[in-house]
Amino acid sequence: MIGLDACFLKGSLRGQLMAAIARDENNQMFPLAIAVVESECKESWTWFLESLIDQIGVPEEKGWTFMSDQQKGLLESFKKVMPNVDHRFCVRHMYANFKLRFKDKKLKDLMWAVARSYTIVDFEKYMELIKKENTEAHRWLSKIGTNQWSKSAFSTLPKCDMLSNNNCEIFNYWIQEARDQPILTMLEIIRRKMMCGLQERCEWIKDYDGQVCPRIMEKIEETKEQTLDCEPIEAGNGIWEVHEGLKIYVKKLKKNVCTCREWDVTGIPCRHRVSAIMTAHREPEDFVHPFYHVSTFKKAYYGTIIPISDQSQWDIAPRDRILPPECHDLKSN
């Protein structure tokens, strides 16, 4: 899962910093790539996406899933560079556009209910309620592909049900101190922060004793508390029928499948699954997808960002000297 975003630079040269931010096995941000561009336009995003693919591989072959806002230049670049990629929209940004036309709080709640629905049945139920409230709002949402904003149509490959591009926003805040610096200074500050962050997490995980990463274990413990209303009944051959109120869910332990789809999408056992696992005297963490394992986390942080000597020791490139961008008058703003 890779989030894409751009933030304004505050120095005299202005421009924007584009970033590709992944999500690690502990549900934390994992910076992949950054670049300074003049503006957030189709040409800049196209160059950035093409450069990113050169480094991480073709999305359709590697299984990358992207998340972004609906910035026009970025959407056009996706169509040009990777038209068939799995691309989700940040629902919080979607709602920011939605509420410009539809300010009713009930519509807001229903829109988020649609986004959080794991099944097509729930998706259709809430969409129908939106249609009854406001046909124009229903028409507006229907124009957006379901797989781009509702969990009910999310691919189960990424094992991620994120609805907001939070990791990119966390990254933008993380580098806030650098954004008003000259470009080379800014990039050095960011490189150093990334280098130290990589090493700190590499050292931190060495002292952690467990099969599954800490944040995932916390989520499992919370899920255990939600199983009080679940009544699991074993059907045999690893199949369970779980009653929750008036609803019945079917779990297949051997295939890591639940009809609520939460487990399928996230890779983390849902409350129905946990109730069956605990009744079978098994441990929920044994059924967590390997992506969230500590061993996978260690592989992700095994590498090193190599330190760079100061500018006086850099080699002189045998090409024309790059001219700096035009300066902007900071007082004018």
WOQUIPE-V146189 format. One record per residue. N is the residue number from 1. SS is DSSP state (A for helix, B for strand, O for the rest). OMEGA is omega in whole degrees, 0 to 359 (* if undefined). NEAR is the number of other ideal C-beta (glycine too) atoms within 10 Angstrom. Layout:
n,ss,omega,near
N,SS,OMEGA,NEAR
N,SS,OMEGA,NEAR
This chain:
n,ss,omega,near
1,O,185,20
2,B,177,22
3,B,179,27
4,B,180,26
5,B,176,24
6,B,179,24
7,B,181,18
8,B,172,12
9,O,189,20
10,O,181,15
11,O,183,17
12,O,181,14
13,O,180,16
14,O,185,16
15,O,180,18
16,B,176,19
17,B,177,22
18,B,182,23
19,B,171,23
20,B,186,25
21,B,180,25
22,B,178,17
23,B,182,20
24,O,186,19
25,O,178,24
26,O,181,20
27,O,176,18
28,O,181,15
29,B,178,19
30,B,182,21
31,B,179,20
32,B,185,15
33,B,175,16
34,B,177,18
35,B,176,16
36,B,180,16
37,B,182,17
38,O,181,13
39,O,179,12
40,O,183,19
41,O,182,16
42,A,183,16
43,A,181,13
44,A,180,21
45,A,178,25
46,A,178,18
47,A,182,15
48,A,181,23
49,A,179,22
50,A,179,13
51,A,180,14
52,A,180,22
53,A,178,16
54,A,184,9
55,A,187,9
56,A,178,15
57,O,181,12
58,O,184,11
59,A,182,20
60,A,180,12
61,A,183,7
62,A,180,9
63,O,180,11
64,O,172,22
65,B,183,19
66,B,174,22
67,B,180,28
68,B,170,23
69,O,183,19
70,O,178,14
71,O,189,17
72,A,181,11
73,A,180,16
74,A,179,25
75,A,179,15
76,A,179,15
77,A,177,23
78,A,180,19
79,A,182,12
80,A,188,12
81,A,182,17
82,O,185,19
83,O,184,9
84,O,184,8
85,O,175,16
86,B,188,19
87,B,178,21
88,B,177,26
89,B,174,22
90,O,185,23
91,A,178,23
92,A,175,15
93,A,176,17
94,A,181,20
95,A,178,18
96,A,176,12
97,A,181,13
98,A,186,18
99,O,175,14
100,O,181,8
101,O,184,11
102,O,189,20
103,O,183,9
104,O,182,12
105,A,180,8
106,A,178,12
107,A,177,21
108,A,181,15
109,A,180,12
110,A,179,24
111,A,179,24
112,A,177,15
113,A,177,17
114,A,182,23
115,A,184,21
116,A,181,16
117,O,179,21
118,O,184,23
119,O,177,14
120,A,180,13
121,A,179,10
122,A,178,18
123,A,182,20
124,A,180,13
125,A,182,14
126,A,176,20
127,A,178,21
128,A,178,12
129,A,176,16
130,A,180,22
131,A,179,16
132,A,180,10
133,A,185,14
134,O,183,16
135,A,180,10
136,A,178,10
137,A,178,19
138,A,180,18
139,A,180,11
140,A,181,16
141,A,183,22
142,A,179,12
143,O,181,6
144,O,181,14
145,O,182,12
146,A,182,17
147,A,181,14
148,A,183,16
149,O,180,21
150,O,180,26
151,A,182,24
152,A,182,22
153,A,179,16
154,O,174,24
155,O,179,14
156,O,182,16
157,O,185,13
158,O,185,22
159,O,183,20
160,O,180,18
161,O,180,19
162,O,176,20
163,O,181,19
164,O,181,17
165,O,187,22
166,A,184,17
167,A,178,24
168,A,179,24
169,A,176,17
170,A,179,14
171,A,180,23
172,A,177,17
173,A,182,10
174,A,182,16
175,O,186,19
176,A,182,11
177,A,184,12
178,A,191,20
179,O,178,17
180,O,181,13
181,O,172,16
182,O,190,13
183,A,183,15
184,A,178,10
185,A,179,13
186,A,182,22
187,A,178,17
188,A,177,16
189,A,180,15
190,A,179,21
191,A,182,16
192,A,178,14
193,A,179,16
194,A,180,17
195,A,181,15
196,A,180,11
197,A,178,17
198,A,181,18
199,A,180,13
200,A,180,11
201,A,177,18
202,A,179,16
203,A,183,10
204,A,185,13
205,A,179,19
206,A,182,9
207,O,181,6
208,O,181,13
209,O,180,5
210,O,180,12
211,O,185,15
212,B,183,25
213,O,188,23
214,A,183,15
215,A,179,14
216,A,177,25
217,A,177,18
218,A,179,12
219,A,178,18
220,A,179,19
221,A,176,11
222,A,180,10
223,A,178,19
224,A,180,16
225,A,181,9
226,A,183,14
227,A,184,22
228,A,181,9
229,A,181,10
230,B,178,20
231,B,182,14
232,B,178,21
233,B,182,12
234,B,179,14
235,B,181,11
236,B,179,6
237,O,178,8
238,O,181,13
239,B,181,16
240,B,173,22
241,B,184,16
242,B,179,25
243,B,175,15
244,B,187,17
245,O,180,8
246,O,183,5
247,B,178,10
248,B,180,13
249,B,181,23
250,B,180,14
251,B,173,28
252,B,186,17
253,A,184,19
254,A,183,9
255,A,181,10
256,O,182,16
257,B,174,16
258,B,183,24
259,O,174,19
260,O,177,21
261,O,182,21
262,A,180,21
263,A,181,27
264,A,185,19
265,A,187,22
266,A,185,23
267,O,179,21
268,O,183,24
269,O,176,28
270,O,182,25
271,A,179,23
272,A,180,28
273,A,181,28
274,A,180,26
275,A,179,27
276,A,181,29
277,A,182,22
278,A,177,16
279,A,178,16
280,O,179,12
281,O,175,6
282,O,180,13
283,O,181,12
284,A,182,22
285,A,178,17
286,A,182,10
287,A,177,18
288,O,180,24
289,O,181,18
290,A,178,12
291,A,184,18
292,A,181,25
293,B,178,18
294,A,180,19
295,A,178,10
296,A,177,15
297,A,181,24
298,A,178,15
299,A,182,11
300,A,184,17
301,O,181,19
302,O,185,9
303,O,182,9
304,O,171,10
305,O,187,15
306,O,176,7
307,O,181,8
308,O,177,13
309,O,180,7
310,O,189,7
311,A,182,9
312,A,183,5
313,A,181,7
314,O,174,9
315,O,177,5
316,O,182,6
317,O,182,8
318,O,179,5
319,O,177,6
320,O,180,6
321,O,180,7
322,O,179,7
323,O,180,6
324,O,176,10
325,O,178,13
326,O,178,9
327,O,177,10
328,O,179,13
329,O,182,7
330,A,182,11
331,A,182,5
332,A,179,5
333,O,*,7
